Amino acid sequence: METASLPTDRRSVIAAAIAAELQRQANGDAVRIDIEALAGAVDAALVPTTPFAEGRSPEQLNATNDD
């Protein structure tokens, strides 16, 4: 598996999200790793923090404004 494909800052965000979620699970006395929670933590960490400059997000679209 090649690790040089992700930019350093993106890798750092992913690593921090994984570490924080694993710590949260360990603090809760988890017996097994909750993979869904781990995936959710990584997904949430990778969501852009700034909104798009223009347009609407998919949640804002409806039949009258989707053009």
C-alpha positions in Angstrom: 0.0 0.0 0.0 1.5 3.3 -1.1 1.2 6.1 1.5 2.6 9.0 -0.6 -0.6 9.5 -2.5 -2.4 11.6 0.1 -1.2 15.2 0.9 0.4 15.5 4.3 -2.3 17.8 5.7 -5.1 15.4 4.6 -3.3 12.5 6.1 -2.9 14.4 9.3 -6.6 15.2 9.4 -7.4 11.5 8.8 -4.9 10.3 11.4 -6.3 12.8 14.0 -9.9 11.7 13.4 -8.9 8.0 13.8 -6.9 8.7 16.9 -9.7 10.7 18.5 -12.4 8.2 17.7 -10.3 5.3 18.9 -9.6 7.2 22.2 -13.3 8.0 22.6 -14.1 4.3 22.1 -11.4 3.2 24.6 -12.7 5.7 27.2 -16.1 4.0 26.8 -14.6 0.6 27.5 -15.3 -0.7 24.0 -14.5 -4.4 23.6 -14.4 -4.1 19.8 -13.7 -1.2 17.5 -16.8 0.3 16.1 -15.9 0.5 12.4 -19.0 2.5 11.5 -18.2 5.2 14.1 -14.6 5.2 12.9 -15.7 5.7 9.3 -18.1 8.4 10.4 -15.4 10.3 12.3 -13.1 10.2 9.2 -15.9 11.2 6.9 -16.8 14.2 9.2 -13.2 15.2 9.4 -12.9 15.4 5.6 -16.1 17.5 5.0 -15.0 20.9 3.8 -15.3 23.4 6.6 -16.0 26.4 4.3 -19.2 26.5 2.2 -19.0 26.6 -1.6 -18.5 30.1 -3.0 -21.6 30.0 -5.1 -24.7 27.9 -5.7 -26.7 25.6 -3.5 -25.9 22.5 -1.7 -27.8 19.3 -2.7 -29.9 19.6 0.4 -31.1 23.0 -0.7 -32.3 21.9 -4.2 -35.8 21.1 -5.1 -37.8 20.8 -8.3 -38.2 24.6 -8.7 -34.6 25.6 -8.1 -32.4 22.8 -9.4 -31.2 24.5 -12.6 
